[in-house]
Amino acid sequence: MRISALHAAAVLAAGTLAFGSGTAFADTPSTPAPQATDAPASPGSAAHVSVDAPTVAPGGTVHIDGTCAVPDSGPAPKLTSITSPGFVGGTAKVTKDRPDAFTATATAVQRSGPYQVTVKCSNGEVSTSFTVDSPTPSPTPKPTRSPGRAESARVFVSSTEVRPGTEVSVSGTVATDSQGNPIGTVKAVESAGFQGRSATLDKTDPLAFTGHATAVRKPGRYVVKLIGSEGTARTTFQVLGEHTDSGGSDSGGGTHHDGTHPATPSPHVTPNGAPATGEFDPASDSSKATVNVGQAVGAALGGFLAGAGGAGLVMRRRRTGTQR
C-alpha cells in the first residue's frame, strides 16, 4: 500500500511538469518569413539628366540618360524631347522611352565649344552640358630609316668642269646611321684645285654642309676631299684650259675666248677659175666682190666693142661697093 502511494505521487508530479512545459511553448509566437516585392520608383524624386562624357570629339556620339520628376500622386509624367545646339539636327534619338529611366543618343556637331542639353517632360524640364573639342593631335613621328640602311659620307661640287679662276660651290653630308643620325662632324673640304687648297665652309650642318672655293688657273683634273671627324669622302672636278669648251657643264657654258675682243672669222677663199654662182656672200671679203664685178663689166665692154667693130666693117664695105 505504501509503494502505490509513492508511485501515484511521482506520476502526478510528472504530469504537472509536462502540462506546464506545453503551456509555455504554446504561448511563444512564431515569426513569418519575409516575401520579396518589386518596389516602384519613389514618389517625389527630382528630375535629372547626364551625359556619358563631359567632352566629345567633333562628330562623336553623345549618350544621354536620366529621369523626369516623379510626383507623389497623379498621372505619371511623359518624356517630351531631348534637344541641344551641340547635336547634329538639334535633337537626340530616344532609345528607351521611360520617363523614370530614359536613354538617348546624338551626334556631336563639328564646331568646338560648350553646349547645353535640355530635357523636357510633361511636368517640367532639366538640363546638363557637354563640350565639343578636337583632341590634341599626336606629334608626327620623325621619319626613320629602315634598319641596316646606313649611308656613307658624300661630297659634291657645283660643276664637274670649270674655267680657271672661277668660283666652285661644294656641298654634302657626313655618314649617317640606320636611323638617319649623323656620324661625326665636318672638319674641312680640301683640294689642290682650290686656291689656298681649302674651301670656305658657309654651313657646317653635318647632314647638309655647304661651302665655296676659287679654282686654280692650272688646267687639270683635281680630287675634292671631305674630311670628317669620323671619315672621308671624295669626288673630282676639272679645270679647263683658257680656250677649252666646257660643253655647258659649268655655269657659264658655251665657248670662251681669252680677252674681251671677239675672234676674227677666217677669210673665205675662192679658187681661181671656180664657176660663179651669182650668190652674194656677206661673209666674203670686199676684194672678191670687187674683182667679180670688174670681170663682169670688162666682159660686157668687150662684147660691146666687138659688136661696134663688126658694124663699122660692114659700113665700109657698103661704101666701097657704092663708089665702084
ChimeraX attribute file (.defattr): number of C-alpha atoms within 10 A of each C-alpha:
attribute: neighborCount
match mode: 1-to-1
recipient: residues
	/A:1	5
	/A:2	6
	/A:3	7
	/A:4	8
	/A:5	9
	/A:6	10
	/A:7	10
	/A:8	10
	/A:9	10
	/A:10	11
	/A:11	10
	/A:12	10
	/A:13	10
	/A:14	10
	/A:15	11
	/A:16	11
	/A:17	11
	/A:18	10
	/A:19	10
	/A:20	10
	/A:21	11
	/A:22	10
	/A:23	11
	/A:24	9
	/A:25	9
	/A:26	8
	/A:27	8
	/A:28	8
	/A:29	7
	/A:30	6
	/A:31	6
	/A:32	6
	/A:33	5
	/A:34	6
	/A:35	5
	/A:36	5
	/A:37	6
	/A:38	5
	/A:39	6
	/A:40	6
	/A:41	11
	/A:42	11
	/A:43	11
	/A:44	11
	/A:45	14
	/A:46	12
	/A:47	19
	/A:48	17
	/A:49	21
	/A:50	18
	/A:51	18
	/A:52	12
	/A:53	13
	/A:54	13
	/A:55	18
	/A:56	20
	/A:57	18
	/A:58	19
	/A:59	16
	/A:60	15
	/A:61	16
	/A:62	21
	/A:63	17
	/A:64	23
	/A:65	18
	/A:66	19
	/A:67	23
	/A:68	28
	/A:69	23
	/A:70	20
	/A:71	16
	/A:72	11
	/A:73	8
	/A:74	7
	/A:75	8
	/A:76	14
	/A:77	18
	/A:78	18
	/A:79	21
	/A:80	15
	/A:81	15
	/A:82	25
	/A:83	18
	/A:84	21
	/A:85	15
	/A:86	26
	/A:87	24
	/A:88	14
	/A:89	13
	/A:90	15
	/A:91	19
	/A:92	23
	/A:93	15
	/A:94	17
	/A:95	13
	/A:96	11
	/A:97	13
	/A:98	15
	/A:99	20
	/A:100	19
	/A:101	15
	/A:102	17
	/A:103	21
	/A:104	18
	/A:105	18
	/A:106	23
	/A:107	21
	/A:108	27
	/A:109	22
	/A:110	16
	/A:111	14
	/A:112	15
	/A:113	14
	/A:114	14
	/A:115	17
	/A:116	14
	/A:117	22
	/A:118	18
	/A:119	24
	/A:120	16
	/A:121	19
	/A:122	14
	/A:123	15
	/A:124	14
	/A:125	18
	/A:126	19
	/A:127	16
	/A:128	16
	/A:129	17
	/A:130	21
	/A:131	19
	/A:132	22
	/A:133	17
	/A:134	15
	/A:135	10
	/A:136	6
	/A:137	6
	/A:138	6
	/A:139	6
	/A:140	6
	/A:141	6
	/A:142	7
	/A:143	8
	/A:144	10
	/A:145	15
	/A:146	10
	/A:147	10
	/A:148	9
	/A:149	12
	/A:150	17
	/A:151	18
	/A:152	15
	/A:153	22
	/A:154	17
	/A:155	22
	/A:156	20
	/A:157	19
	/A:158	16
	/A:159	17
	/A:160	17
	/A:161	23
	/A:162	28
	/A:163	26
	/A:164	19
	/A:165	15
	/A:166	16
	/A:167	18
	/A:168	23
	/A:169	16
	/A:170	22
	/A:171	21
	/A:172	21
	/A:173	25
	/A:174	28
	/A:175	23
	/A:176	19
	/A:177	15
	/A:178	14
	/A:179	16
	/A:180	17
	/A:181	16
	/A:182	20
	/A:183	21
	/A:184	15
	/A:185	19
	/A:186	24
	/A:187	15
	/A:188	17
	/A:189	26
	/A:190	20
	/A:191	22
	/A:192	15
	/A:193	26
	/A:194	24
	/A:195	16
	/A:196	14
	/A:197	15
	/A:198	19
	/A:199	22
	/A:200	16
	/A:201	19
	/A:202	12
	/A:203	12
	/A:204	17
	/A:205	15
	/A:206	21
	/A:207	21
	/A:208	13
	/A:209	18
	/A:210	22
	/A:211	19
	/A:212	19
	/A:213	24
	/A:214	20
	/A:215	26
	/A:216	22
	/A:217	17
	/A:218	14
	/A:219	17
	/A:220	14
	/A:221	15
	/A:222	18
	/A:223	15
	/A:224	24
	/A:225	20
	/A:226	25
	/A:227	19
	/A:228	20
	/A:229	12
	/A:230	14
	/A:231	15
	/A:232	19
	/A:233	19
	/A:234	16
	/A:235	15
	/A:236	17
	/A:237	21
	/A:238	19
	/A:239	24
	/A:240	18
	/A:241	16
	/A:242	15
	/A:243	11
	/A:244	15
	/A:245	17
	/A:246	21
	/A:247	11
	/A:248	13
	/A:249	14
	/A:250	16
	/A:251	15
	/A:252	13
	/A:253	14
	/A:254	12
	/A:255	11
	/A:256	14
	/A:257	12
	/A:258	9
	/A:259	8
	/A:260	6
	/A:261	7
	/A:262	8
	/A:263	9
	/A:264	6
	/A:265	7
	/A:266	8
	/A:267	9
	/A:268	10
	/A:269	9
	/A:270	11
	/A:271	6
	/A:272	6
	/A:273	6
	/A:274	7
	/A:275	8
	/A:276	8
	/A:277	6
	/A:278	7
	/A:279	6
	/A:280	8
	/A:281	11
	/A:282	8
	/A:283	10
	/A:284	14
	/A:285	12
	/A:286	10
	/A:287	9
	/A:288	14
	/A:289	13
	/A:290	11
	/A:291	11
	/A:292	12
	/A:293	12
	/A:294	12
	/A:295	11
	/A:296	11
	/A:297	11
	/A:298	11
	/A:299	11
	/A:300	11
	/A:301	12
	/A:302	11
	/A:303	11
	/A:304	11
	/A:305	11
	/A:306	10
	/A:307	11
	/A:308	11
	/A:309	11
	/A:310	10
	/A:311	11
	/A:312	10
	/A:313	10
	/A:314	10
	/A:315	10
	/A:316	10
	/A:317	10
	/A:318	10
	/A:319	10
	/A:320	9
	/A:321	8
	/A:322	7
	/A:323	6
	/A:324	5
